[in-house]
Amino acid sequence: MTDFLKSMFDFSNVLSFSVDLLLVLLIGLVVGHERHEAGKTMGERSTIILIIGSYLFAYASLRCGIDHSRVIAQIVTGVGFIGAGIIFKKGEKDIINLTTAILVWTVAALGVLVGIGLRVEAIIAAVVVYLVLLVRRHREAKKQAHSQNDV
């Protein structure tokens, strides 16, 4: 029983967990803030909760010694189902919220990366995701400003 309590309150585990949790919080905040600023439905709160949830599932699977690949597969499936519910078809050709649905899936993957200990990879991927979203938003703003000047 004493060994169990020692492992449960192992300072290095608590510190690692806390750092990881702060990392996913920061990633979720940055990506969610970009979406919020773009006026999209998925903002900071949704993004942070999603990334924390996927992190917790991945982390718990590693700490419990169960097959984490199966847990990750279930995260992918479950989050994919959530993403599918976000997508709407408007009219004949317009599809709404496709990027948001894909972002839900990607944010969950970022949480999993941190949860399985691939912190640097998660940071690099988060920066790339943020830049893709930001560049696209600036292009759209430029295009809109240009079309308003033509009128």
N, C-alpha and C positions, 0 to 999 in steps of 0.2 A: 504493500500500500504506500509506503514512504517513497519508493522509486517512482510510482505513478504520480504522486503529488510533486515530486521534484521535476519530473519531465513536464508536467502540466504547467508549472510555474517557472520553467527554465527561462532565465532572463534573456538569453540569446534568441529563443523562439518568440518571446513577447516583443523584443526589440525588432526582429525581422518582420514579424506580422505588422507591427505599428508602422514601420517604414514603408512596407508594401501598401498598406492601407492609405497612407498619405500619398503615395505615388499614384494609385488608382484614382484617388480623390482629385489630385491635380490634373491628371489626364482627362478625367471626366469633366472637370470644370473648364479646362481650356477648350476642348472640343464642343462641349455644350454651350459655352459662351459664344463661340463662333456661330453656331446654329441659331441661338437666341438673337444675336445681332443681325442675322440674315432674315429674321422674322419667320423662322420655321417653327413647326409644332414641337419638335424635340429640343428642349432647352437644357440648361444646366442641371436642374433637379433630376429629370428623367435620365440623362446621360450618366450622372454620378451614381444614381441608384442601380442602373443597369450594369455599369462596370464593377461596382462593389459586389453585386450579386454574383456575377460570373467569376470574379476573383475568389469569393468565399467558397463557391462550389469546387473550384479547382484546388484551392488551398486545403480545404477539408479532405478532399480525396487523397492528396499526397500525405497529409498528416495521419490519416486513418489507415494508410497502407492498403487501400483498395485500388482496384484497377482504374487509374485516373483517365485512361483513354476512353473508357466507357462513360465516365462522368462528363468528359469534354464532349463526347458525341451527343449526349443528351442535352447539353447546353446549346450546341449548334442546332439541334432539332427544335428545342423549345423556343429559342430566340428567333429562329427562322419562322416559326408559327406566328410569333408576335409581329415580326416584320411583314408577313403576308397580310395581316389584319390592318396594317397601316396604309397599304397601297389601294388607291382608288382609281377607277376609270371615269374620266369626264368626257362625255361626247364620244365621238367615233375614234379619235386618235390620241387624245391627251391622257396621259397617265400621271397621276398626282402622287407625291410622296415616295417615289421610287428611291431617290437618294437617301431619304430619311430611313426607309426600310433597310437599305444596304448598310447605312451607318449604324443602325441598331446591331446588326450582325457583326460589324467590324469592331464596335466598342466592346461587345462581349468577348471577341477574340483578344482584344488588348487586355482585358481583365484576366483572361485565362493565361496569357503570356506571363503576366506578373505573378499569378497564382502558382505557376509551375517553376518560377524562379528565373524566367528570362526577362529580367528587368530592362537591361540595355536595349534588347530587341524591341520591347514594348515602347520604350521612349522613342527610338528611331522611327518605328511604325506610326506612333502618334504624331510625331512631327510631320511625317509625310502626309498623313490623313489631313491634318490641320492645314498644311500648305495647299493641298489639292482643293479643299473646301474654300479657302481664302482666295486663291487665284481665280477660281470659277466665279466667286461672288463679285470680285473686282471686275472681271470681264463682263459680267451681266450688268453691273452698274455703269460701266463705260458705254456699253451697247445701248442701254436705256437713255443715258444722257445724250448720246450721239443722235438717237432717233428723235428725241425731244427738240434738239437744235435744228433738225431738218424741217420741223413743222412750221 
